Amino acid sequence: MTINLLINKVYFTYQNIKLKSENVAITEEKEIIKVSNSKEKKSEGTKEEYINNIWKIEIPKINLKAPISEGTSQEIMLNYVGHFENTSIWNGNIGLAAHNRGYPINYFAKLKELKIGDLIIYRTNNGTKKYKIKLIKIIEDTDWSYLGTTKENKITLITCVENKPTKRLCVQGLEIKEE
């Protein structure tokens, strides 16, 4: 059974997906029920995690599970981890950005807690890739070199540095080849 739902003038189609938000919940039984805005009925995840359940990033060490969307505009990053449009989606260098403070959703809030060797999991319709962090560096906000095309499969995460408007935190991982 397929369910169509209109959210912000965009239709989303759900098949066997559990969605919860402040106003409506679609359960696995395909019931649509009204959910109060009270604090007692807290959702298990964000609406975006359920809508965009295929393209996402996970970082177990900081308990991050976040949906990804194309682009790095303010509009995109208010709800998603943004994908730098000029970077790869599957092979090569995948570039992602997100807020880390000051917004309703700050997916990269704990990025500064990561260490060399930590795991990043990246999921798309193509499958799942795992990366081991090899680089953590503060860079200039004008330094785009870390998002350049590479032969190696990398993932590059970029976010702001607190109280340093011209600096960015760059975390880069290399794909782990599983045998």
Contacts in CASP RR format, 6 or more apart in sequence:
PFRMAT RR
TARGET T0000
AUTHOR 0000-0000-0000
METHOD contacts of the structure
MODEL  1
MTINLLINKVYFTYQNIKLKSENVAITEEKEIIKVSNSKEKKSEGTKEEY
INNIWKIEIPKINLKAPISEGTSQEIMLNYVGHFENTSIWNGNIGLAAHN
RGYPINYFAKLKELKIGDLIIYRTNNGTKKYKIKLIKIIEDTDWSYLGTT
KENKITLITCVENKPTKRLCVQGLEIKEE
1 15 0 8 1.000
1 30 0 8 1.000
2 13 0 8 1.000
2 14 0 8 1.000
2 15 0 8 1.000
3 13 0 8 1.000
3 14 0 8 1.000
3 15 0 8 1.000
3 26 0 8 1.000
3 30 0 8 1.000
3 32 0 8 1.000
4 11 0 8 1.000
4 12 0 8 1.000
4 13 0 8 1.000
4 14 0 8 1.000
5 11 0 8 1.000
5 12 0 8 1.000
5 14 0 8 1.000
5 19 0 8 1.000
5 24 0 8 1.000
5 26 0 8 1.000
7 47 0 8 1.000
7 51 0 8 1.000
12 51 0 8 1.000
14 26 0 8 1.000
16 28 0 8 1.000
17 26 0 8 1.000
17 50 0 8 1.000
17 53 0 8 1.000
18 26 0 8 1.000
18 27 0 8 1.000
18 28 0 8 1.000
18 50 0 8 1.000
19 25 0 8 1.000
19 26 0 8 1.000
19 47 0 8 1.000
19 50 0 8 1.000
19 51 0 8 1.000
20 26 0 8 1.000
20 35 0 8 1.000
20 43 0 8 1.000
20 44 0 8 1.000
20 45 0 8 1.000
20 47 0 8 1.000
20 50 0 8 1.000
21 35 0 8 1.000
21 43 0 8 1.000
21 47 0 8 1.000
22 35 0 8 1.000
22 37 0 8 1.000
22 43 0 8 1.000
23 34 0 8 1.000
23 35 0 8 1.000
23 37 0 8 1.000
24 32 0 8 1.000
24 33 0 8 1.000
24 34 0 8 1.000
24 35 0 8 1.000
25 32 0 8 1.000
25 33 0 8 1.000
25 35 0 8 1.000
25 43 0 8 1.000
26 32 0 8 1.000
27 33 0 8 1.000
35 41 0 8 1.000
46 67 0 8 1.000
46 79 0 8 1.000
46 105 0 8 1.000
48 67 0 8 1.000
48 79 0 8 1.000
48 80 0 8 1.000
48 105 0 8 1.000
49 56 0 8 1.000
49 65 0 8 1.000
49 66 0 8 1.000
49 67 0 8 1.000
51 67 0 8 1.000
52 67 0 8 1.000
52 68 0 8 1.000
52 69 0 8 1.000
52 80 0 8 1.000
53 67 0 8 1.000
54 123 0 8 1.000
54 124 0 8 1.000
54 125 0 8 1.000
55 67 0 8 1.000
55 68 0 8 1.000
55 69 0 8 1.000
55 123 0 8 1.000
55 124 0 8 1.000
55 125 0 8 1.000
56 65 0 8 1.000
56 66 0 8 1.000
56 67 0 8 1.000
56 68 0 8 1.000
56 81 0 8 1.000
56 122 0 8 1.000
56 123 0 8 1.000
57 64 0 8 1.000
57 65 0 8 1.000
57 66 0 8 1.000
57 68 0 8 1.000
57 81 0 8 1.000
57 96 0 8 1.000
57 120 0 8 1.000
57 121 0 8 1.000
57 122 0 8 1.000
57 123 0 8 1.000
57 155 0 8 1.000
58 64 0 8 1.000
58 65 0 8 1.000
58 66 0 8 1.000
58 120 0 8 1.000
58 121 0 8 1.000
58 122 0 8 1.000
58 123 0 8 1.000
59 114 0 8 1.000
59 118 0 8 1.000
59 119 0 8 1.000
59 120 0 8 1.000
59 121 0 8 1.000
60 119 0 8 1.000
60 121 0 8 1.000
61 113 0 8 1.000
61 114 0 8 1.000
61 115 0 8 1.000
61 118 0 8 1.000
61 119 0 8 1.000
62 110 0 8 1.000
62 111 0 8 1.000
62 113 0 8 1.000
62 114 0 8 1.000
63 110 0 8 1.000
64 107 0 8 1.000
64 108 0 8 1.000
64 110 0 8 1.000
66 80 0 8 1.000
66 81 0 8 1.000
66 98 0 8 1.000
66 107 0 8 1.000
67 79 0 8 1.000
67 80 0 8 1.000
67 81 0 8 1.000
68 80 0 8 1.000
68 81 0 8 1.000
68 82 0 8 1.000
68 83 0 8 1.000
68 96 0 8 1.000
69 76 0 8 1.000
69 79 0 8 1.000
69 80 0 8 1.000
69 81 0 8 1.000
69 82 0 8 1.000
69 83 0 8 1.000
70 76 0 8 1.000
70 82 0 8 1.000
70 83 0 8 1.000
70 85 0 8 1.000
71 82 0 8 1.000
71 83 0 8 1.000
71 84 0 8 1.000
71 85 0 8 1.000
72 82 0 8 1.000
72 83 0 8 1.000
72 84 0 8 1.000
72 85 0 8 1.000
72 97 0 8 1.000
76 82 0 8 1.000
77 97 0 8 1.000
77 98 0 8 1.000
77 99 0 8 1.000
77 103 0 8 1.000
78 99 0 8 1.000
78 103 0 8 1.000
78 104 0 8 1.000
78 105 0 8 1.000
79 105 0 8 1.000
80 98 0 8 1.000
80 107 0 8 1.000
81 96 0 8 1.000
81 97 0 8 1.000
81 98 0 8 1.000
81 107 0 8 1.000
81 108 0 8 1.000
82 96 0 8 1.000
82 97 0 8 1.000
82 98 0 8 1.000
83 89 0 8 1.000
83 94 0 8 1.000
83 95 0 8 1.000
83 96 0 8 1.000
84 95 0 8 1.000
84 96 0 8 1.000
84 97 0 8 1.000
84 147 0 8 1.000
86 147 0 8 1.000
87 93 0 8 1.000
87 94 0 8 1.000
87 95 0 8 1.000
87 147 0 8 1.000
87 148 0 8 1.000
87 156 0 8 1.000
88 94 0 8 1.000
88 95 0 8 1.000
88 149 0 8 1.000
89 124 0 8 1.000
89 126 0 8 1.000
90 124 0 8 1.000
90 126 0 8 1.000
90 129 0 8 1.000
91 153 0 8 1.000
92 149 0 8 1.000
92 150 0 8 1.000
92 151 0 8 1.000
92 152 0 8 1.000
92 153 0 8 1.000
92 154 0 8 1.000
93 147 0 8 1.000
93 148 0 8 1.000
93 149 0 8 1.000
93 150 0 8 1.000
93 152 0 8 1.000
93 153 0 8 1.000
93 154 0 8 1.000
93 155 0 8 1.000
93 156 0 8 1.000
94 122 0 8 1.000
94 154 0 8 1.000
94 155 0 8 1.000
94 156 0 8 1.000
95 147 0 8 1.000
95 155 0 8 1.000
95 156 0 8 1.000
95 157 0 8 1.000
95 158 0 8 1.000
96 155 0 8 1.000
96 156 0 8 1.000
96 157 0 8 1.000
96 158 0 8 1.000
97 108 0 8 1.000
97 157 0 8 1.000
97 158 0 8 1.000
97 159 0 8 1.000
98 106 0 8 1.000
98 107 0 8 1.000
98 108 0 8 1.000
98 157 0 8 1.000
98 159 0 8 1.000
99 105 0 8 1.000
99 106 0 8 1.000
99 107 0 8 1.000
99 108 0 8 1.000
99 109 0 8 1.000
99 159 0 8 1.000
99 160 0 8 1.000
100 106 0 8 1.000
100 107 0 8 1.000
100 108 0 8 1.000
100 109 0 8 1.000
100 111 0 8 1.000
100 112 0 8 1.000
100 159 0 8 1.000
100 160 0 8 1.000
100 162 0 8 1.000
100 169 0 8 1.000
101 109 0 8 1.000
101 160 0 8 1.000
101 162 0 8 1.000
108 157 0 8 1.000
108 159 0 8 1.000
111 157 0 8 1.000
111 159 0 8 1.000
111 169 0 8 1.000
111 171 0 8 1.000
112 169 0 8 1.000
114 133 0 8 1.000
114 136 0 8 1.000
114 171 0 8 1.000
115 133 0 8 1.000
115 136 0 8 1.000
116 133 0 8 1.000
116 134 0 8 1.000
116 135 0 8 1.000
116 136 0 8 1.000
117 132 0 8 1.000
117 133 0 8 1.000
117 134 0 8 1.000
118 132 0 8 1.000
118 133 0 8 1.000
119 130 0 8 1.000
119 131 0 8 1.000
119 132 0 8 1.000
119 133 0 8 1.000
119 176 0 8 1.000
120 130 0 8 1.000
120 131 0 8 1.000
120 132 0 8 1.000
120 133 0 8 1.000
120 155 0 8 1.000
120 157 0 8 1.000
120 173 0 8 1.000
121 128 0 8 1.000
121 129 0 8 1.000
121 130 0 8 1.000
121 131 0 8 1.000
122 128 0 8 1.000
122 129 0 8 1.000
122 130 0 8 1.000
122 131 0 8 1.000
122 155 0 8 1.000
129 153 0 8 1.000
129 155 0 8 1.000
129 175 0 8 1.000
130 175 0 8 1.000
130 176 0 8 1.000
130 178 0 8 1.000
131 153 0 8 1.000
131 154 0 8 1.000
131 155 0 8 1.000
131 173 0 8 1.000
131 174 0 8 1.000
131 175 0 8 1.000
131 176 0 8 1.000
132 173 0 8 1.000
132 174 0 8 1.000
132 176 0 8 1.000
133 171 0 8 1.000
133 172 0 8 1.000
133 173 0 8 1.000
134 172 0 8 1.000
134 173 0 8 1.000
134 174 0 8 1.000
135 170 0 8 1.000
135 171 0 8 1.000
135 172 0 8 1.000
135 173 0 8 1.000
136 169 0 8 1.000
136 170 0 8 1.000
136 171 0 8 1.000
136 172 0 8 1.000
137 146 0 8 1.000
137 169 0 8 1.000
137 170 0 8 1.000
137 172 0 8 1.000
138 161 0 8 1.000
138 164 0 8 1.000
138 167 0 8 1.000
138 168 0 8 1.000
138 169 0 8 1.000
138 170 0 8 1.000
139 146 0 8 1.000
139 167 0 8 1.000
139 168 0 8 1.000
139 169 0 8 1.000
139 170 0 8 1.000
140 166 0 8 1.000
140 167 0 8 1.000
140 168 0 8 1.000
141 165 0 8 1.000
141 166 0 8 1.000
141 167 0 8 1.000
141 168 0 8 1.000
142 166 0 8 1.000
143 168 0 8 1.000
146 156 0 8 1.000
146 158 0 8 1.000
146 170 0 8 1.000
146 172 0 8 1.000
147 156 0 8 1.000
147 158 0 8 1.000
152 174 0 8 1.000
152 175 0 8 1.000
153 174 0 8 1.000
153 175 0 8 1.000
154 172 0 8 1.000
154 173 0 8 1.000
154 174 0 8 1.000
154 175 0 8 1.000
155 172 0 8 1.000
155 173 0 8 1.000
155 175 0 8 1.000
156 170 0 8 1.000
156 171 0 8 1.000
156 172 0 8 1.000
156 173 0 8 1.000
157 170 0 8 1.000
157 171 0 8 1.000
157 172 0 8 1.000
158 168 0 8 1.000
158 169 0 8 1.000
158 170 0 8 1.000
158 171 0 8 1.000
159 168 0 8 1.000
159 169 0 8 1.000
160 167 0 8 1.000
160 168 0 8 1.000
160 169 0 8 1.000
161 167 0 8 1.000
161 168 0 8 1.000
161 169 0 8 1.000
END
